Amino acid sequence: MSTQQIPVVVLAGFLGSGKTTLLNHLLHTSRGSRIAVIVNDFGSIEIDAMTVAGQVGSTVSLGNGCLCCAVDAGELDVYLERLTRPSARMDIIIIEASGLAEPAELVRMILASDNPHIVYGGLVEVVDAAEFEATRERHPEVERHVGIADLVVLNKTDRLQGDQRARLTRSVTQLAGGAAVVTASYGRIDPELLFERRPVGERVGQLSFDDLRDEVSAAGQEPGEAEAARAAEAAGGPVSAREAHDHAEDSAHTHSAYESVAFTSDRPLDPRRFMSFLDSRPAGLYRIKGFADFGRNDPLNRYALHAVGRFLRFYPEPWASGARRLTQLVLIGSDIDTEAIGAELAACVAPAPSRAASSPAVSRSDIAEGPNRPDGEGVPGRTEHAVPDAGALHDAVPDDALGEETGSEDEVDGGRAMWGVLRYVQQAADPEEGEPGSEREPEPDQEPEREPAVS
Ligand SMILES: Nc1nc2c(ncn2[C@@H]2O[C@H](COP(=O)(O)OP(=O)(O)OP(=O)(O)O)[C@@H](O)[C@H]2O)c(=O)[nH]1
């Protein structure tokens, strides 16, 4: 049996900080290293899992809430077992945590795993340079997350001016307490920063079992659990991940304040209505991600969508041939009226060409059969609101409530309907990842910068 242990790196960071972007950068620049990825989405539609560009069979998804609390730790063990089989020939396993996960819990799950083929490879914390100050005001615990990281990636520095960047780098470096801090744009870090990371001596990265005990009790863990971990450690035996995690249903985690809405529609969105929804989105709705189908307004492309705080971008990408044309969105926020958001989204669905032919945009069975996992019930600190029948909800909205300029599948509008969307499109200039190359943030009140690309 091979004695080589595969490092397991935890990739954490607040909602929208750029974890998936960094992961895709690593996958594109790994030069032959085989990277296994375990993705943990907060929303029930696994958007992150869909956007990670790993090798076939090397990406697995742990959906349904934050890995640190909600996912059955046994499921993680099963995936780790699968990914560490010699036939998989993996060099490194990266776990992308949900943007609301408690990183110390995740690290502890890895340390507690009794899989002999893995070794904890460090905690990488991605920080959104543009949002960090506001985020730490709302969630002071992010300072602690930075403090326990082995590597802090200060990402999105392209969105800061030189002096702001220097100030933030100083303050994050202080919080990082000696751990390396690298600045990055679009997560473009040197992969060697991760691939060479190994635990040194008794310590495991920045965190030892003792540190973790302290960290976790600071985060509200029951003391008995820490004792169990310490006792098991003293006895030389690992605590099973499940055992170690059973008491983690505390309320100190960031995600206890957040709720998510999952929206799926097999009828296209009306671009104007959707933009008006986005332009007036409530302040608490911090993160939106997914894919929008604008039907005949652009039959060739689906529009990947990312909103982080007030930041909004669309990334058109050609539909894969034979792909089912769906809009799939996950919306995450705190203090949000999930029912109202669901209804507003339903009202963004373009009317069917004729009422007689109209059918519900999403049936319950569509959701059950699709990539969704509407099994969020009982997840601690998290409420998942699927919008089960967007078509029916839409039909319940009076037409005059939808405004005059709604447009429809029949009224493609010479492309003008798409102008609002195109204001937030950035051309992919980076052949490496199809990411935006130049960074210019359109102001919401800015005029469209380019002619619409659709007819
Ligand atoms: N300007 C700028 N945008 C970035 C950078 N890195 C990522 N983004 C954008 O930020 C948005 C969110 O990026 P993701 O990689 O999906 O963030 P995430 O941390 O995986 O998001 P969650 O999984 O929802 O927590 C996307 O629109 C990215 O293109 C960067 O360095 N600069």
The ligand as a Gaussian input file, in Angstrom:
#p B3LYP/6-31G(d) Opt

LIG

0 1
 N      -12.907000      42.575000     -10.246000
 C      -12.654000      41.354000      -9.831000
 N      -13.642000      40.439000      -9.830000
 C      -13.342000      39.195000      -9.404000
 C      -12.061000      38.830000      -8.965000
 N      -12.093000      37.526000      -8.590000
 C      -13.353000      37.105000      -8.786000
 N      -14.115000      38.104000      -9.275000
 C      -15.530000      38.071000      -9.624000
 O      -16.273000      37.983000      -8.402000
 C      -17.466000      37.225000      -8.618000
 C      -17.536000      36.095000      -7.607000
 O      -16.466000      35.211000      -7.833000
 P      -16.520000      33.677000      -7.383000
 O      -15.203000      33.075000      -7.729000
 O      -17.741000      33.014000      -7.895000
 O      -16.665000      33.849000      -5.807000
 P      -16.879000      32.708000      -4.711000
 O      -16.074000      33.068000      -3.533000
 O      -16.634000      31.355000      -5.295000
 O      -18.435000      32.893000      -4.424000
 P      -19.352000      32.031000      -3.411000
 O      -19.090000      30.579000      -3.720000
 O      -20.758000      32.430000      -3.735000
 O      -18.972000      32.406000      -2.025000
 C      -17.397000      36.766000     -10.077000
 O      -18.110000      37.679000     -10.846000
 C      -15.920000      36.844000     -10.404000
 O      -15.649000      37.030000     -11.785000
 C      -11.026000      39.823000      -8.996000
 O       -9.879000      39.622000      -8.591000
 N      -11.388000      41.059000      -9.434000

